Amino acid sequence: MIKVVVCGAFGRMGQTIGRMVNESSDLELVGGIDLKPGSFFGTDIVESKNAEAFLQRARPDVLIDFTIANAAVGNVKMAARNKVALVVGTTGFTNEQKTEMEKAIQGTVPAVISSNFSVGVNIFWQLLRDAGKLLKDYDIEVIEAHHRNKKDAPSGTAKTILQILDEEAGLRKKIYGREGMTERKDEIGVHVIRGGDIVGDHKVLFSKNFETIELSHRAYDRSVFANGALHAARWVVGKNPGIYGMKDVLNLKK
């Protein structure tokens, strides 16, 4: 059995991951970490200030983090100190925070870090690479939508989309929303929607005179992200220290 600890245990993703770990036959939920103590699915949720002592007692194989950037950096460093493998789905990191995590992970523990753990999204990204190469002469627009409580914008998934487009279609200026008299040039338009309980919608439009090609992914339930995170947790335990992505987990082409 692979022992799992969930950071952000009271959050939407934390609850979904905790339930799915508890229901699995090969994973064992040994506890959670959050800002306040409590319990979920028959295990304790410990307060963040007591998290390291808890890790040393519980000795989990993997720590799954879906929190916020500041908290995740501390959780990653804590897990690395205690030789616990990592699955990190938190987004909104600054470049400095990414560097801080990389220093803690490299040579110490294996970690799967991704802005989206959905298997479908990772295949969507692969398709987008091909589309970016073939449709680089088209106008490109990116649209993403999430629930009203999501804090970072654009989403981490949308930022990955933009990174892929830069790599495959060439570097372009990004325009975040439009207002007033604007003349379209060679930019990529980025549009963010926040409302209700939208789980996650991402769309890329490639438009030219008389035609538009659209690639899109829509998540209907958070379980698609949790399922990918659990897949990554099973995969990462025992791997060599270093940072991996879902591309490695799914064995997608480089």
C-alpha positions in Angstrom: 0.0 0.0 0.0 1.2 3.5 -0.9 0.7 5.9 2.1 -0.7 9.3 1.1 -1.0 12.6 2.9 -3.1 15.4 1.4 -2.3 19.1 1.9 -5.3 21.4 1.7 -7.5 18.6 3.1 -10.5 20.9 3.7 -10.5 22.3 0.2 -12.6 21.1 -2.7 -9.7 19.2 -4.4 -8.4 18.0 -1.0 -11.8 16.5 -0.2 -12.1 14.9 -3.6 -8.6 13.4 -3.5 -9.1 12.2 0.1 -12.3 10.4 -0.8 -10.8 8.8 -3.8 -7.6 7.7 -2.0 -9.8 6.2 0.8 -11.8 4.3 -1.8 -8.8 2.9 -3.6 -7.5 -0.6 -3.0 -3.8 0.2 -3.4 -3.5 3.6 -1.6 -3.8 4.3 2.1 -4.9 7.7 3.4 -2.8 8.4 6.5 -4.0 12.0 7.1 -4.3 15.5 5.9 -2.8 19.0 6.5 -4.7 22.3 6.6 -4.9 25.6 8.4 -7.0 24.1 11.2 -7.3 20.6 12.7 -10.1 18.1 12.0 -10.7 14.8 10.4 -11.7 13.3 7.0 -12.5 9.8 5.9 -11.4 8.3 9.3 -8.0 10.0 9.5 -6.7 13.2 11.2 -6.2 16.5 9.6 -3.4 18.2 11.4 -2.8 22.0 11.7 -0.1 23.3 9.4 2.2 24.3 12.2 2.3 20.7 13.3 2.7 19.2 9.9 6.4 18.3 10.0 6.0 16.4 13.2 3.1 14.6 11.7 5.1 13.6 8.6 7.8 12.2 10.8 5.2 10.1 12.7 3.1 9.0 9.7 6.0 8.4 7.3 3.9 8.7 4.1 5.3 7.6 0.8 3.8 10.6 -1.1 2.4 14.1 -0.3 -0.3 15.5 -2.6 -0.6 19.3 -2.6 -3.5 21.3 -4.0 -3.3 24.5 -1.9 -2.1 28.0 -2.7 1.4 29.0 -3.9 2.8 30.3 -0.7 1.7 27.3 1.3 2.8 24.8 -1.4 6.4 26.1 -1.4 6.6 25.4 2.4 5.0 22.0 1.9 7.3 21.0 -0.8 10.4 22.0 1.2 9.0 20.1 4.2 8.4 16.9 2.2 11.8 17.1 0.6 13.4 17.4 4.1 11.6 14.2 5.1 12.3 12.3 1.9 8.6 12.2 0.9 7.7 12.0 -2.8 5.5 14.8 -4.2 2.5 15.4 -6.4 1.9 19.2 -6.8 -1.2 20.6 -8.6 -1.1 24.0 -7.0 -0.7 26.9 -9.5 0.1 30.6 -9.4 3.8 30.3 -8.5 6.2 33.1 -9.2 9.5 32.3 -10.9 11.2 32.8 -7.6 8.9 30.3 -5.9 9.5 27.8 -8.7 13.3 28.1 -8.2 12.9 27.7 -4.5 11.0 24.4 -5.0 13.4 23.2 -7.6 16.3 23.6 -5.2 14.5 21.6 -2.5 13.5 18.8 -4.9 16.6 18.3 -7.1 18.8 15.4 -5.8 16.4 14.8 -2.9 13.0 13.5 -3.8 10.9 12.7 -7.0 8.1 15.1 -7.7 5.4 15.3 -10.3 4.4 19.0 -10.8 1.7 20.0 -13.3 -0.7 22.8 -13.8 -3.4 20.3 -14.7 -3.6 16.6 -13.8 -6.4 15.7 -16.1 -5.4 13.0 -18.5 -7.6 14.7 -21.1 -5.9 18.0 -20.7 -2.5 16.5 -21.1 -3.6 14.9 -24.4 -5.2 18.3 -25.3 -1.8 19.9 -24.8 -0.2 17.3 -27.0 -2.7 18.0 -29.8 -2.2 21.8 -29.3 1.5 21.4 -30.1 0.7 19.9 -33.4 -1.9 22.6 -34.1 0.5 25.4 -33.1 3.1 24.2 -35.6 0.6 23.8 -38.4 -1.5 26.9 -37.8 1.1 29.5 -36.9 -0.2 31.8 -39.6 -3.7 32.0 -38.0 -5.0 34.5 -35.5 -5.0 32.8 -32.0 -7.3 33.4 -29.1 -7.3 31.6 -25.7 -10.4 31.5 -23.5 -10.6 29.9 -20.0 -13.4 29.7 -17.4 -13.4 28.6 -13.8 -15.5 28.9 -10.6 -15.9 32.2 -8.8 -13.5 31.2 -6.0 -10.5 30.6 -8.2 -7.8 33.1 -7.2 -5.2 33.1 -9.9 -5.9 34.4 -13.4 -5.2 33.3 -16.1 -5.3 29.7 -14.8 -2.2 27.6 -14.6 -3.6 25.5 -17.5 -4.0 28.6 -19.6 -0.5 29.7 -18.9 0.7 26.3 -20.0 -1.3 26.7 -23.2 0.4 30.0 -23.8 3.8 28.5 -23.2 3.1 25.7 -25.8 1.9 28.3 -28.3 5.1 30.4 -27.8 7.2 27.2 -28.4 5.3 25.9 -31.4 3.7 29.0 -33.1 6.4 31.6 -32.2 6.6 34.2 -29.5 3.7 36.7 -29.7 2.5 39.6 -27.5 -0.4 38.7 -25.2 -3.4 40.9 -24.8 -5.4 40.2 -21.7 -9.0 41.2 -22.6 -9.8 44.0 -25.0 -11.6 47.4 -24.5 -12.1 50.4 -26.7 -10.7 51.0 -30.1 -8.3 48.1 -30.7 -6.8 46.9 -34.0 -5.9 43.3 -34.1 -2.3 42.6 -35.0 -0.2 39.5 -34.4 -1.0 39.1 -30.7 -2.7 36.3 -28.8 -5.9 37.4 -27.1 -6.4 35.9 -23.6 -9.8 36.0 -22.0 -10.7 34.9 -18.4 -14.1 34.0 -17.1 -14.9 33.5 -13.4 -18.4 32.5 -12.3 -20.5 30.0 -10.4 -19.2 26.5 -10.0 -17.5 26.1 -13.4 -14.9 23.3 -12.9 -12.6 24.2 -15.8 -13.1 25.1 -19.4 -10.2 25.9 -21.8 -10.5 26.7 -25.5 -8.0 27.8 -28.2 -9.3 29.3 -31.5 -7.2 29.4 -34.6 -9.0 31.8 -37.1 -8.4 32.8 -40.7 -10.7 34.3 -43.3 -13.6 32.0 -43.9 -12.6 29.4 -41.3 -12.0 28.7 -37.6 -10.4 25.7 -36.0 -11.2 25.2 -32.3 -9.5 22.9 -29.7 -11.2 22.7 -26.3 -11.4 20.8 -23.1 -14.1 20.9 -20.5 -14.0 19.3 -17.1 -17.4 18.4 -15.6 -16.1 17.2 -12.2 -13.0 17.6 -10.1 -12.6 13.9 -10.0 -10.8 14.0 -13.4 -8.0 16.1 -11.7 -8.0 13.9 -8.6 -7.8 10.7 -10.7 -4.7 12.1 -12.5 -3.1 13.1 -9.2 -3.6 9.5 -7.9 -2.2 8.1 -11.1 0.8 10.3 -10.6 1.1 9.3 -6.9 1.3 5.7 -7.8 3.9 6.4 -10.5 6.2 8.8 -8.6 7.0 6.6 -5.6 10.4 4.9 -6.1 11.4 7.2 -9.0 14.8 8.9 -9.1 14.9 12.4 -7.5 13.9 15.2 -9.8 11.0 17.0 -11.3 8.6 15.2 -13.6 5.4 16.2 -15.5 2.3 14.4 -16.4 3.9 13.8 -19.8 6.3 11.5 -18.1 3.5 9.8 -16.1 1.4 9.2 -19.2 4.5 8.4 -21.4 3.4 11.0 -24.0 5.9 12.0 -26.7 8.4 14.7 -25.8 
